[in-house]
Structures are given as C-alpha cells and as structure tokens.
Amino acid sequence: MIGLSIQDIKNFMAGMLTGNMFDKFYLCDGEIQTFTEFHLGGYLNRPYFDSEEWENLEGRKLCLWSEMKPFVFQLIRGHKLPVRFKFVFQLSRENTVWLLEKHRLPVREEDIGGLFMNITYEHQKLVCTSGVSYKTFIMDKTLEQCWDETVCQYFKQNHIAYLC
C-alpha cells in the first residue's frame, strides 16, 4: 500500500471527470460533500434492468466509472470546490488477470478480492492510496508491490504528478 499526494489537482480532476482516465475501473463506493453529503454505491441494482440488459452486463456486479462519471460531474461542477470527496476504484477482473499473467505473480486470481485505488480530496489535498484485498491469507507481498508500481506507472502515463 502506498499513498500518493497528487500535485496538480486541476489536471487530475480533468482526467477523472472529463477525460477517460478511470473509465475502465469499477466504482465500488463514493462520497461527495458539497452543500450536503451524497453517497454513491457502486453495485448495480438488478431490479432496474430488464432481462436483456442484465444479460448484456455479463455477470458484472459493479458500475464502471464511465457510467457514473456524468452524475458525479453534475454534483461536483460549479464555482465552489467540494468540501470533501472519496472514490474507491477497483481494477476489473480482466485487467487483474492480465496483471497476474504479465508479471507471473504467484497468486491465484480466485484468491484476490480486488486491486483498489482510493482517491480522497479533503482540506485542499488530493491523495491516492493503493490497496489489495485478499479472500484468503497470503504471505507473499509481491502482488502488493506490483500493484503499487502499476499505480505509479499509470499516473505517469496519464501525466499526473505526485509525491510518495
């Protein structure tokens, strides 16, 4: 787990809210405090979808950021910055499997609960904290180190300046 202090908040927010930086990530949870507090649960609501729509989701249980982003943009945009927000992003299963295979990591995909990025804005500071959740106890920390490095590389690729 690492904590990265984002240096250019405006650039980061543009990538998150109007760009596609997190579009392929799942949104697990979100909170936004403006004039009131908004809570965003990332789980898809099965009764909302008809059978064909649900089938097209191919077993996905969480919203993609690209699906939630327009609603979040409406809550955050304006002349005043939010007091606080927090978003928990999760790497998709497909990308998790890709990461395991690419780095030949000694962890089985079914033992992983998720690879996460927690994005928190508070007191005019923006921080990203990486994290790994396991379904079982794992002594090997190689995946956690690999995920931390991957998050740093991802930010560099997206021209996001940060301090560790």
Buried (B, 14 or more C-beta within 10 A) or exposed (E): EBEBEBEBEEBBBEBBBEBEBBEBBBBBBBBBBBEEEBEBEBEBEEEEEEEEEBEEEEEEEBBBBEBBBEEBEEBBEEEEEBEBBBBBBBBBBEBBEEBBEEBEBEBEEEEBEBBBBBBBBEEEEBBBBBBBEEEEEBEEEEBBBBBBEBBBEBBEEBEBEBEE
